[in-house]
């Protein structure tokens, strides 16, 4: 369901609570947990639960963690490759966006994002996020397929997938580009609007102010088509339905007793996300929304005995997989809202051009398979209020992926040949950022 007070809410406390003091990120350092072991090839991923507009505090906390680990000679895993935010980022550009934020009027505050949008500040860590149920919905609706909301801050769209890349060196000194597929689904589940089109347009009425962030079946069908290869990381706001059964249910109910009925009846979480969990079987799933840290491990049964999952590149994925689920709290003092996770990449490729040999840090690239799915299903994005059929989309074919890859290659070549402004300070030339622009 959508936005019960105990789950969502704005940036303030309940009635009668005093205003909390400004937060210094360094007080969060000891609250940041870690998962996994860093290696020469792993990605160091910081995960944030509900942000509620507190970008400054979140960045300060993650930077303090990085500083502490690097000062201790952390080596591998000391730096942070990406920050993943699991919704309620509240990308308010100015007070005129308040009308699109579903929180009580007394909790409307501008937050920190406007400074990053205006350029007064630049996000110090590459940031990728999905939308929740307390967002500047008018701005995110402009980027339905995803895009850069501010320098170094990328929105995955209503549904989306990108490649997180970095240069790595193997045991023999061979240099390659390793990548993670990072996919995401925005919003929360509500059965009344699940099968409808995207009919909402600002200014929203009271119904549209809520339905605009409700997940749609068309986007879920598209996400299910990511079957050409493994999904390393999935992020959402809502939990997958039933995931609580794979963790410590008793402890969850002890800490959040008002979830007891839903836990007992297995109605906690999103039906749509539950379907995606079984279809994609991602290595990691990160979520928020319920304002509690909770971990679970989902062991997926092997698919039918057909030799595994055939990928668009002709390879075959392993049969059985395990998903490590992690939900985090909201950004408040003494709350478990950030976790650092070390994730091994599922794929690598040769260095594509000389600039990648000297490029520092991590970057985003298009996911050609996802773009191929969007290109084939673009007719399903409609503004109809009635039901929109969501067919079985099916994975992108090898030919579709090749066509998208060819077009991306041409765009990169044209960009490098015609615009010297893409040259980085270190002399490398980066690929264009992965804005989800419509493809002809």
N, C-alpha and C positions, 0 to 999 in steps of 0.2 A: 504494500500500500504506500501511499505517498505521505511523507513528511509529518509523522506524528511528533509531537513536541519532545517526547523522550529521546527521539533519534536525531532529529535535525536541529533546527533552531539557528538563530543568528549568532552574533559574536559576543553577546552579553550573557549574563547569568539569568536566573529566574527573578521574579518580582521580589523586591526587597533586598536583593544582594548588592553589596557595595561594588563600585567599579573596581576592576582589578588593575594593578599598577602596570606600567609598561614592562614588557618582557625583555630581559637580556638573554640572548641566545646561549651564552655560556652556561647558564644554569641548566640547560638541557643536556649537556655533554654526558653526564653520568646516566641519563635516562635513555640514551641511544643504545639499543641492542644490536647485536651482530649475528648473522647466520652464514654458515659456510666457511670455507677456508680459502684465502686468496692464493692464487697461483700466477705464473707468468702470463697466462692466457685469459684469466677470468676478468669479468667486468665487475666493478664495484658500484652497486646500485643503491642509492639512498631512497627509501620509500617513506612517504608522508601520508598520514590518514587524512582527516578533514582539515583543510587549511583555514577556512573561515576568514580569509583576507589577511592573514598574518605572514605574508611572504618575508618581511624583514626578519622576523624572529626565526623563521624556518631556515633561511639562508645563514643567519648568524650561527645557529646551532650546528648546521652541517659543516660550515667553514671551521668552527672551533674544533669539531671532531677531526676534520682533516688535518688541521694544524697540529693537534695533539699527536696523531698517529705518525705524521711525517717527522715530527721532532723526535719521536722515539725510534726513528729508523725503520718505519713501517714497510718501506720498499713496496712490494706488490700489495695492492689493496689499500695503500695509504691515501691515494687520491680518490676522488669521486668522479665516476664517468658520467653519471646522469642522476637527476632527481626526478622521481615519479610521484606525482600527486594524484590521490585517488578521489578527487572531487571536492565540491564546495570551495573552490579556489576564489570565487567572487571577483571576477575580472571587471570591477567597476572603474570606468574611465573618468567619470565626474558625476556629480549629484544627479544629473539628468537620467542616469541609468537606474536610479532607485526604483522607478516604476516597474522594472523588469526583474527585481529581486524579491523572491517570495520569503520574506521574513516580516514579523510585526514591525510597525513603523518605529517603535522605540529602540529597535535593535539595528536600524539602518545607520551604518557608519561607512565612510568611504574606503577604509582599509589602506593597504599598501600598494596595490597593483597600479594605481594611476601614475605613480612616479616611474614605474618601468614602462608603461605605455607611452608616456610623454617623452621618454629618453633621459630624464634627470638621473635615473639609475639604470644599470644594466645587470641583468641576472648573472651572478658570478659562477653559476653552475648551469649547464645545459638542463633544461626543465621540460618535461613532457607530462601532460595531464589529461584527464577526462572530466566531463561535467558531472555535477551532482544534482541535488534538488534545491540548492540555495546558490544560484548563479546569476550573473548578469546575462539573462537568457537572450536578450535582444542582440548583444554582441556575439555570443557563441552561435546564434542562429545564422548570422552572416557568414560563418565559417562552417557550414554544415558538413563539408567533407574534410575539415581540418585546415590548419594553417598556423602561421606565426602570429600570436596575439600581441607580442612585444619581442624585441630582440632577445634571442636565446630562450624564449618560452614558447613551446609548441603545443597546440591543442589537437588532439587526435580526431576531433569531429564527433558526430553522433555515433559513429563507429569508424574505426580506422586501424591501420597497421603501417609501421615504418621499420626501417632497419637501423639499429644503433651500431655504429662501426668504430673500430679503432685499429691502428697498426700494431701488430704483434710479431715477435720473433720466436721461431720454433727452436727446438733443442739443437739443431744443426746450424743455427744462425740464419735460416731462411726467413725472409720477411714476407708477411701476408697481411691481409685485412680480414680480421675476424668480425662477425656480426651476430647480433641477437635480433630475432623478430619480436618486436614489442607491439602488441595489439591491445585495443581498448574498446569498451562500450560505455557510453555516457548515460546518465540519467538513472531513474529507478523504475521498477515495474509497476504498472497499474493495468489490470485487465480491461478496464473500460476503454482505454485508448490504444491498446497494444496493436490492434489490427487497422487502425485508422491512418490516413495520410497525415502529412505535416501541414495542417491547415492553419496553424497559429501565425499571426502577423501582429507586430506591435503597432499601436499600443494594445496590450493584452487586457481582456476582461478578466474577471476573477477566476473563471474556469480555465481560460487559456494560460493564465499565469502559472498554473500547475501542470496542465497537460503538455505544455511545451517541453518540459524536461522528462516526460514519460517515454520510456524505451518503446520503439516500434519494431514490429515483427519483420518488416522488410530489412532493417539493419541487422537483425539477428540472423536472417537467412543469408545475408552477405557474409557475415562473420563465419558461418558454418562452412562456407566455401573455401576457407583457408586450410584446405586439406592436402595441399601440394608439398607440405613439409612441416616440420615441427614448429610450434609456437613456443618460444622460450619464456615469454612473460606476457601475462594477461593482466590488465588493470581495469577495475570497474569501481563504481561507487557502492552499489548494492551487492550483497552477498549472493552467491549461487544457492538456490534452494537445496536444503538438505546437507550442506557442507558441515554444519555443526555436528552431524553424526560421526564425523571422522576425527573429531577432537574431543576435548574434555568438556562434555555437555554439562556435567554436574558443576564444574567450576564456573562455567559461563552463567548458569542460572543462579549460582550463589552470588556472583558479582552483579548480575542484571536480572533480578527476580521477575521483573515484568515481562521477560521473554519466555517465562516458563510455559505458558499455554501454547505459544507458537512452536516452541521446541518440542513439546509433547505431541502436537498434532502435525509436526513436520510442515508447517506453513511459514517458517521463518526464511526470508530471503526471496530472491527473484526466480520465478519459473524459467524465464528466458536465460538467465545466467546459468541455471542448473543444466539446461540443455547444452549450452556452449561448453560447460565444463566436461560433459561426457563426450562431446564431439571433437573438441580441439585437444583435450588432454594436455594442457600446457605444463611446462616444467614448473612454473611459479604462477600463482594467482594472488594479486594484491587488491585489497578492497578497504572500505571504510564504513561510513554511514551510521553504524550502530554504536559508535563512540566507546569501543572496548577493544583491547588487544586480545586476539584469539588466533591460535594456530591449529592447523589440521593437516593431515597427510592423506590424500586420496589415492588409493591404488586402483588403477583402471584395469579392467579385464582386457585381455587381448581381443582384437577384432576377429571376425570370422577367419577361419583358416584358409586365407587366400594368398598367403605369402607376405602379408603386411600391407601397409598403406603405400600405394604407388604415388610417387611425386611427379610433378610436371617435368623434372629433369631426368626422369627415368629411374631414379633411385628408389629404394624401399626403406621406410622407417622401421625402427624396432617395434615389436608387437606390443608388449606391455609397457605402460608408462606410469609414473607417479607424479601427482601434482602436489606441491607444497603450498598450502593456502595460508595467507597471513592477512589479518585485518588489524588496523591500527586505530588509535584513539584520535580525538581532536586536539588541536594545538592549544594546550594550556599547561601551566606549570605542574610538574610532578605527574604528568600523564604520559603514557607510553604511546607517543604519536609518531616517532621516527624509528626506522630500523635500517641498518646497513646490511645488504645481502650480496654475497659473492656468487656470481652466476657464470657458469662455463658456457662459452658460445657453442651453438650447434652447427655453425657453418663458417667457412672461410673461403676466400678467393685470392687470386694473385693480385698484386698491386696494379691498379688500373692505369695510373699515369704518374709521371715523376713527382708531382706535388705530394702524392701520398707517401713517398719515401721519407719525407722530412716533416710531414704534418704532425702536429702535437695534439694530444687529447682525443676526445671522441667527437663524432659527428653523426648526423642523421642522413639517411638516404631513402629514396622511394623504395617501397616494396612492390616490385613489378607485378607479382601475382595479385596483390590487393588492387592495384590500379586496373588490372585487366578485368577483375570482377566488377569494379565500379563502372568501367566503360561499357560492359555488357549489360548492366542492370540500371543504367542511369534513368531509363524510362519509368522505373518504379518509384522514383522520388517525385511525388506529386503533392499538390496542396489540397487535395480532396479531403473533405471531412468524412466521407464514407469509407467503407472497408476497402483496403488495397490488397489484392491477392499477393501472397508471398510464395512464389513457386520454389521448388528445390533448385537452387541456383547452380550447384555443382562447382567443383574446383576449376580454376583457369586451366585451359589447355596449353600445351607447349607452344602452339602457334600463337595464341593470344599473348602469352608472356613474351615471346620473341618479338612480336609487333610493338608491344609497350617498351621493351628494352631498346629496340631500334630507335623509337621516337625519343626516348630519354637520352640516348647517345647523341643523336643529332642536336638536341637542345643543349647538352653540355658542350659539344664542340662549337656550336654557334656562340654560346655564352663566353667560352674561353677565347675564341678568335676575335670577337667583336667588342669585348668590354674588359679592359685591364683593371677595372675597379675590384674585380674578384680576387686580385692577388693579395694574399695574406701578408702580415708583417714579416713572416719568416721566408717569404718568397714563393710559397706554395700556392697553388691555384685550387680552390675548393670547388666541389660540385655544388650546383645551385641548391638552396634549401628545399626540403620536400613539401612545398605548399601543395595541397590537394586541388590543383586547378583542373577544371573540366577538360577532358580530352575530346578532340573532335572525332 
